[in-house]
Amino acid sequence: MSNKPIKKYSAGAVSASVWENENEKDGKKYSFQTVSLERCYKDKDSNWQNTSSLRVADLPKAMLVLQKAYEFLAMSREHDGNVVAEEVVE
């Protein structure tokens, strides 16, 4: 497994990343996807940081990138091809 998301959607400072995960249960391996949501910002020293806390103005962007992540997962259930990609939505 790669430590990079299989897909990433960004709108401004807000992004949703789709991850491929593997697990084993009762001797059977299976894979599943998860989605992480984060906002980037610069701290007082101008260093980039990430947070899962959103401001009110971030909510429409979060809804947009989460919708895109959901569409990607729903449309790719029948397809097998995990390409690392990033898409910026505005």
Rosetta silent file (secondary structure, phi, psi, omega in degrees, C-alpha in Angstrom):
SEQUENCE: MSNKPIKKYSAGAVSASVWENENEKDGKKYSFQTVSLERCYKDKDSNWQNTSSLRVADLPKAMLVLQKAYEFLAMSREHDGNVVAEEVVE
SCORE:     score description
SCORE:     0.000 S_00000001
   1 L     0.000  141.042  178.345    0.000    0.000    0.000 S_00000001
   2 L   -84.783  154.657  175.992    1.133    3.485   -0.819 S_00000001
   3 L   -95.800   18.127  175.663    1.184    6.245    1.756 S_00000001
   4 L  -109.421  147.970  176.720   -0.311    8.606   -0.833 S_00000001
   5 L   -66.417  153.681  177.051   -4.036    9.064   -1.381 S_00000001
   6 L   -80.928  -17.569  177.685   -5.531    7.442   -4.456 S_00000001
   7 E  -158.818  144.134  177.911   -7.449   10.671   -5.134 S_00000001
   8 E  -140.696  131.652  177.824   -7.428   14.179   -3.670 S_00000001
   9 E  -117.181  133.242 -179.702   -9.904   17.012   -4.201 S_00000001
  10 E  -129.018  141.508  172.232   -9.102   20.579   -3.144 S_00000001
  11 E  -136.420  103.129 -173.874  -11.144   23.757   -2.993 S_00000001
  12 L    64.701 -130.164 -177.702   -9.055   26.591   -1.657 S_00000001
  13 L   -87.373   -2.652 -176.576   -7.442   25.508    1.603 S_00000001
  14 E  -100.977  134.416  179.134   -9.883   22.604    2.144 S_00000001
  15 E  -140.418  150.765  174.287   -9.153   19.140    0.775 S_00000001
  16 E  -121.669  127.258  179.888  -10.610   15.644    0.884 S_00000001
  17 E  -114.271  136.177  178.158   -8.283   12.694    0.298 S_00000001
  18 E  -101.470  128.267 -177.171   -9.406    9.174   -0.595 S_00000001
  19 E  -117.100  144.269  173.652   -7.267    6.383    0.850 S_00000001
  20 E   -99.723  129.244 -177.331   -7.047    2.681    0.025 S_00000001
  21 E  -125.727  155.077  175.211   -6.682    0.491    3.115 S_00000001
  22 E  -125.323  148.466  177.165   -6.179   -3.218    3.721 S_00000001
  23 E  -148.591  166.742  178.028   -7.219   -5.353    6.654 S_00000001
  24 E  -132.530  132.806  178.997   -7.437   -9.015    7.530 S_00000001
  25 E  -141.820  129.262 -179.759  -10.303  -10.725    9.312 S_00000001
  26 L    54.404   37.536  177.627  -10.738  -14.449    9.881 S_00000001
  27 L    78.293    2.364  179.798   -7.732  -15.107    7.649 S_00000001
  28 E  -110.201  132.122  176.663   -9.210  -13.211    4.705 S_00000001
  29 E   -88.673  141.667  175.352   -7.677  -10.009    3.388 S_00000001
  30 E  -145.495  158.841  178.642   -9.936   -7.236    2.194 S_00000001
  31 E  -118.280  155.401  178.309   -9.558   -3.648    1.136 S_00000001
  32 E  -153.065  161.463 -178.613  -11.679   -0.614    1.869 S_00000001
  33 E  -110.982  148.845  173.296  -11.529    3.103    1.274 S_00000001
  34 E  -131.446  162.133  179.380  -11.597    5.994    3.730 S_00000001
  35 E  -126.289  130.817  174.307  -11.814    9.753    3.256 S_00000001
  36 E  -112.043  146.950 -178.591   -9.925   12.353    5.263 S_00000001
  37 E  -123.099  132.462  178.356  -10.841   16.042    5.366 S_00000001
  38 E  -149.639  161.605  175.521   -8.413   18.821    6.241 S_00000001
  39 E  -124.738  135.216  177.288   -7.775   22.544    5.982 S_00000001
  40 E   -97.741  148.132  177.083   -4.332   24.060    5.441 S_00000001
  41 E  -156.751  162.168  175.438   -3.259   27.352    6.972 S_00000001
  42 E   -98.570  134.175  178.219   -0.132   29.314    7.783 S_00000001
  43 L   -82.147 -175.460 -175.598    0.783   29.708   11.441 S_00000001
  44 L   -62.898  -20.756  177.671    2.218   32.849   13.063 S_00000001
  45 L   -97.101   12.141 -179.980    5.702   31.892   11.784 S_00000001
  46 L    65.220   26.974  174.289    4.385   31.467    8.216 S_00000001
  47 L   -96.172  139.135  179.283    4.764   27.672    8.334 S_00000001
  48 E   -72.791  135.120  178.320    2.085   25.564    6.675 S_00000001
  49 E  -130.902  162.480  176.461   -0.044   23.517    9.074 S_00000001
  50 E  -122.441  147.200  177.021   -3.042   21.176    8.664 S_00000001
  51 E  -146.170  157.586  173.825   -6.137   20.926   10.810 S_00000001
  52 L   -98.269   -1.202  177.104   -9.431   19.092   10.817 S_00000001
  53 L   -83.039  135.600 -178.731  -11.167   22.156   12.297 S_00000001
  54 L  -117.325  148.728  172.853  -13.184   24.190    9.840 S_00000001
  55 L   -90.695  166.343 -179.385  -14.423   27.758    9.878 S_00000001
  56 H   -57.143  -41.769 -179.140  -17.951   28.641    8.787 S_00000001
  57 H   -67.117  -18.449  179.258  -16.643   29.880    5.421 S_00000001
  58 H   -80.900  -18.285 -173.286  -14.926   26.507    4.890 S_00000001
  59 H   -60.946  -44.151  176.899  -18.155   24.504    5.075 S_00000001
  60 H   -61.997  -37.354  178.018  -19.298   24.990    1.447 S_00000001
  61 H   -66.990  -39.343  178.206  -15.812   23.994    0.249 S_00000001
  62 H   -63.656  -42.857  178.772  -15.861   20.950    2.532 S_00000001
  63 H   -61.539  -40.419 -179.066  -19.253   19.917    1.173 S_00000001
  64 H   -65.422  -49.767 -177.444  -17.956   20.263   -2.380 S_00000001
  65 H   -69.674  -32.927  176.144  -14.773   18.209   -1.923 S_00000001
  66 H   -67.883  -38.659  176.699  -16.624   15.551    0.099 S_00000001
  67 H   -62.181  -43.300  178.800  -19.248   15.295   -2.663 S_00000001
  68 H   -63.158  -41.282  178.495  -16.479   14.837   -5.232 S_00000001
  69 H   -63.656  -42.246  178.640  -14.842   12.141   -3.082 S_00000001
  70 H   -62.777  -44.639  178.741  -18.181   10.365   -2.727 S_00000001
  71 H   -59.577  -43.276  178.702  -18.778   10.521   -6.491 S_00000001
  72 H   -59.015  -47.299 -178.734  -15.314    9.080   -7.120 S_00000001
  73 H   -66.938  -42.351 -178.988  -15.948    6.189   -4.713 S_00000001
  74 H   -66.408  -38.385 -177.987  -19.452    5.503   -5.981 S_00000001
  75 H   -79.519  -21.785 -176.156  -18.365    5.548   -9.633 S_00000001
  76 H  -100.203    4.173 -179.952  -15.237    3.445   -9.109 S_00000001
  77 L   -58.875  -34.966 -177.309  -16.819    0.584   -7.140 S_00000001
  78 L   -91.581   -4.728 -177.391  -17.095   -1.475  -10.311 S_00000001
  79 L  -114.421  150.118  178.104  -13.669   -0.466  -11.624 S_00000001
  80 L  -121.582  107.634  179.520  -10.221   -1.429  -10.425 S_00000001
  81 L  -177.139   89.933 -176.350   -7.545    1.195  -11.062 S_00000001
  82 L   -92.998   94.990  179.294   -6.060    3.124   -8.197 S_00000001
  83 L  -103.498  133.224  176.469   -4.144    5.973   -9.759 S_00000001
  84 L   -69.809  122.961 -176.756   -2.694    8.667   -7.545 S_00000001
  85 L  -149.706  159.211  176.600   -4.374   11.859   -8.711 S_00000001
  86 E  -137.654  138.325  178.758   -5.342   15.308   -7.529 S_00000001
  87 E  -131.855  131.938  178.321   -8.151   17.506   -8.754 S_00000001
  88 E  -100.881  127.538  178.810   -8.725   21.124   -7.789 S_00000001
  89 L  -114.547  144.117 -178.740  -12.356   22.231   -7.731 S_00000001
  90 L  -127.678    0.000    0.000  -13.510   25.820   -7.520 S_00000001
